[in-house]
Amino acid sequence: MKLSQFRYNLPQELIALYPSENRDESRLLVVNRKTREIEHKVFKEITSYFTEHDVLVFNNTKVFPARLYGNKEKTGAEIEVFLLRELNREQRLWDVLVDPARKIRIGNKLYFGEDDLLVAEVIDNTTSRGRTLRFLFDGTYEEFKETLYGLGETPLPKFINRKVEPEDSERYQTIFAKHEGAVAAPTAGLHFSRELLKKLEIIGVDFAEITLHVGLGNFRSVDVEDLTKHKVDSERIRITDEATEIVNKAKDNKFRICAVGTTVVRTLESSVSTDG
């Protein structure tokens, strides 16, 4: 596969800037793999495609407010800081992306919030845009986390070209989000409502949950023409014994297993046992 095979034009005016009022009323494109027939449906009609003991596997990761805006010491230049993951709780170390990266060097300090509520020092370079920050904060860890997240914004994708609004913190989160650690939502899961899950439950569909914290790889662009040479960043996953039993039981009994989104697909595919 070559990168050029995937180039296409996506008109800006066709990108939805806001979700539908009800989660399960987004559009659903159904492709029949045997007949190649294409149908246009509403997402809540997905119940028509499942029967008793089929399994839906969800990603229960939770997005945190990962995007901050600060100012560089002396020059006052605005710098966007994208939190990726916490490296050390006691030392307040975080792995981040910065933009524009060319202005940020080891030793620089960044100031966030009114009256410089939070200060961070750059202590290492990790990638071309990556840095390690040490946040300087005198309070407890709980106070630090509350301050950090209070300054952060919901990390909407860049192609949603609008300012972040208060409602985004709830809508850019699946209804089954539990374990914090993702810098982007597992977007397929955003279409499920509590009402829809109840209807699927009544049909007899079984649910399993895995955790994959969406990380840097979700934002890293593909820069090589030969896709086999693209380096994919690692991501943290967790599959419980309960989820394993539900999936294996359905597999053994020839029921269908539906991975909700690409994050679930790559978690399951990369975790298949080699001993049967």
C-alpha positions in Angstrom: 0.0 0.0 0.0 1.2 3.5 -0.9 0.2 6.7 0.9 -0.8 8.4 -2.4 -3.6 5.8 -2.8 -5.4 7.3 0.2 -5.3 11.0 -0.9 -8.7 12.5 -1.3 -10.3 15.9 -1.0 -12.5 16.5 2.0 -14.5 19.7 1.6 -14.4 21.8 4.8 -18.1 22.6 4.4 -19.0 18.9 4.7 -17.4 18.5 8.1 -20.0 18.5 10.9 -18.9 21.1 13.6 -21.5 19.9 16.1 -22.9 16.5 16.9 -26.6 15.6 16.3 -28.9 16.6 19.2 -29.4 12.9 20.1 -26.3 10.6 20.0 -28.1 7.7 18.2 -29.5 9.9 15.4 -26.3 10.3 13.5 -26.2 8.8 10.0 -25.3 5.2 9.4 -23.9 3.8 6.2 -24.6 0.1 5.8 -22.6 -2.0 3.2 -23.7 -5.5 2.4 -20.4 -7.3 1.7 -22.0 -10.0 -0.3 -24.3 -8.0 -2.6 -22.3 -4.7 -2.4 -25.5 -2.9 -1.8 -25.3 0.4 0.1 -28.0 1.6 2.4 -28.4 4.9 4.2 -29.8 4.5 7.7 -30.0 6.3 11.1 -27.6 4.9 13.7 -30.3 3.7 16.2 -31.4 1.3 13.4 -28.3 -0.7 14.2 -30.5 -2.9 16.4 -31.8 -4.6 13.2 -28.4 -6.2 12.6 -27.9 -8.0 16.0 -29.5 -11.0 17.5 -29.4 -12.7 21.0 -25.9 -13.5 22.2 -24.1 -11.4 19.7 -21.3 -9.4 21.4 -20.5 -5.7 21.2 -17.1 -4.7 22.5 -16.6 -1.1 23.6 -13.6 0.9 24.6 -14.2 2.4 28.0 -11.3 4.9 28.0 -12.0 8.4 29.2 -10.7 11.6 27.6 -9.0 14.2 29.8 -8.8 18.0 28.9 -5.4 17.7 27.2 -5.0 21.0 25.3 -3.6 24.0 27.1 -2.4 27.4 26.0 0.4 29.1 27.8 3.0 31.8 27.2 6.8 31.6 26.9 8.9 33.4 29.4 10.4 36.8 28.3 8.9 36.9 24.8 5.3 36.1 25.9 4.7 34.1 22.7 1.6 31.9 22.9 2.4 28.2 23.0 -0.1 25.4 22.6 0.7 22.4 24.9 -0.9 19.1 24.3 -0.7 16.7 27.3 0.0 13.1 26.2 0.7 11.2 29.4 1.9 11.6 33.0 5.4 10.3 33.4 6.0 10.8 37.1 3.3 11.7 39.6 5.6 12.9 42.4 7.8 15.1 40.1 4.8 16.4 38.1 6.5 15.2 34.8 4.4 15.0 31.6 5.1 13.9 28.1 3.6 16.7 25.8 3.5 18.1 22.3 4.2 21.8 21.8 3.3 24.1 18.9 5.2 26.0 17.6 8.0 23.6 18.6 10.9 25.5 17.1 10.5 28.2 19.8 10.6 25.8 22.8 14.0 24.6 24.0 15.3 22.8 27.1 15.4 25.2 30.0 12.5 27.4 28.8 9.6 28.1 31.2 6.0 28.3 30.2 3.3 30.2 32.1 -0.4 29.2 32.2 -3.5 30.9 33.4 -4.2 34.3 35.0 -1.4 35.6 37.3 0.7 32.6 36.1 -1.4 30.1 38.0 0.8 27.3 36.8 4.4 27.2 35.6 6.2 24.4 33.6 9.9 24.0 32.8 11.1 22.1 29.6 13.5 19.5 30.7 13.9 17.3 27.6 13.2 16.9 23.9 11.5 13.6 22.9 10.5 14.0 19.2 10.4 16.9 16.8 7.4 18.4 18.5 7.6 16.4 21.7 8.9 17.7 25.0 9.0 16.6 28.7 7.7 19.2 31.1 8.1 19.5 34.8 5.2 21.5 36.3 6.2 23.7 39.3 3.4 23.6 41.8 3.5 23.8 45.6 0.1 22.3 46.5 -1.0 18.7 46.9 -1.2 16.3 43.9 -5.0 16.6 43.9 -4.8 20.4 43.9 -2.2 20.3 41.0 -4.4 17.9 38.9 -7.5 20.1 39.5 -5.5 23.2 38.5 -4.0 21.5 35.4 -7.3 20.1 34.2 -9.1 23.4 35.0 -6.8 25.2 32.5 -7.1 22.5 29.9 -9.6 22.3 27.0 -11.5 19.3 25.5 -9.1 18.1 22.8 -11.4 18.4 19.8 -9.8 17.2 16.5 -8.1 20.1 14.6 -10.4 19.5 11.6 -13.4 20.7 13.8 -12.6 24.3 13.1 -14.3 26.1 15.9 -13.6 27.1 19.5 -14.2 24.6 22.3 -17.5 25.1 24.1 -18.6 23.9 27.6 -20.9 21.2 26.2 -18.0 19.6 24.4 -16.6 18.2 27.7 -19.7 15.9 27.9 -20.4 15.2 24.3 -16.8 14.4 23.4 -17.0 11.5 25.8 -18.7 8.1 25.4 -21.5 7.2 27.8 -19.4 4.2 29.0 -16.2 6.2 29.6 -14.6 5.0 32.9 -10.8 4.9 32.9 -9.0 8.2 32.3 -6.1 8.4 30.0 -7.1 9.1 26.4 -6.2 12.3 24.4 -8.9 11.6 21.8 -12.3 9.9 22.0 -12.9 6.5 20.5 -15.3 8.1 18.1 -17.4 5.2 17.0 -18.6 4.8 20.6 -19.9 8.4 20.6 -23.0 7.3 18.7 -24.4 5.1 21.4 -27.0 6.4 23.8 -28.3 4.8 27.0 -31.6 4.2 25.3 -29.9 2.4 22.4 -27.9 0.2 24.8 -31.1 -0.8 26.6 -32.7 -1.8 23.4 -29.7 -4.0 22.5 -29.8 -5.5 26.0 -33.4 -6.4 25.6 -32.6 -8.1 22.3 -30.1 -10.2 24.3 -26.9 -8.7 22.9 -23.9 -9.1 25.3 -21.5 -6.3 26.1 -17.7 -6.5 26.8 -15.4 -3.6 27.6 -11.7 -3.2 26.9 -9.5 -0.2 27.6 -7.2 1.5 25.0 -5.9 4.9 25.9 -5.7 6.8 22.6 -2.3 8.4 22.4 0.2 10.2 20.2 -0.2 7.9 17.2 -3.7 9.3 16.7 -2.1 12.7 15.8 1.1 11.7 14.1 1.0 12.3 10.4 2.1 9.6 7.9 5.1 11.0 6.1 6.4 8.0 4.2 5.0 6.8 0.8 5.6 3.2 1.7 3.2 2.5 4.6 5.2 -0.5 5.8 7.9 2.0 6.9 5.6 4.1 9.1 6.4 3.8 12.8 3.3 3.4 14.9 3.4 4.6 18.5 2.6 2.2 21.3 -0.6 2.6 23.3 -1.7 1.3 26.7 -4.4 -1.4 26.7 -6.2 -3.5 29.3 -8.4 -6.5 28.7 -10.1 -8.0 31.8 -10.7 -11.7 32.4 -14.4 -10.9 32.1 -14.1 -9.4 28.7 -11.9 -12.3 27.5 -14.5 -14.8 28.7 -17.4 -13.0 26.9 -15.5 -12.7 23.6 -14.2 -16.3 23.7 -17.6 -17.7 24.6 -19.2 -15.9 21.6 -16.4 -17.1 19.3 -16.7 -20.7 20.4 -20.5 -20.7 19.9 -20.2 -19.0 16.5 -22.0 -15.8 17.5 -21.0 -12.5 16.0 -18.5 -10.2 17.7 -18.7 -6.5 16.8 -15.7 -4.3 17.7 -17.0 -0.8 18.2 -14.4 1.3 16.4 -10.8 0.9 15.3 -9.4 1.2 18.9 -11.2 -2.0 19.8 -10.2 -3.7 16.6 -6.5 -3.1 17.2 -6.8 -4.0 20.8 -8.4 -7.4 20.1 -6.2 -8.1 17.0 -3.0 -7.4 18.8 -4.0 -9.4 21.9 -4.9 -12.7 20.2 -3.2 -15.7 22.0 -0.7 -17.8 20.1 -1.5 -20.9 22.1 -5.1 -21.3 20.8 
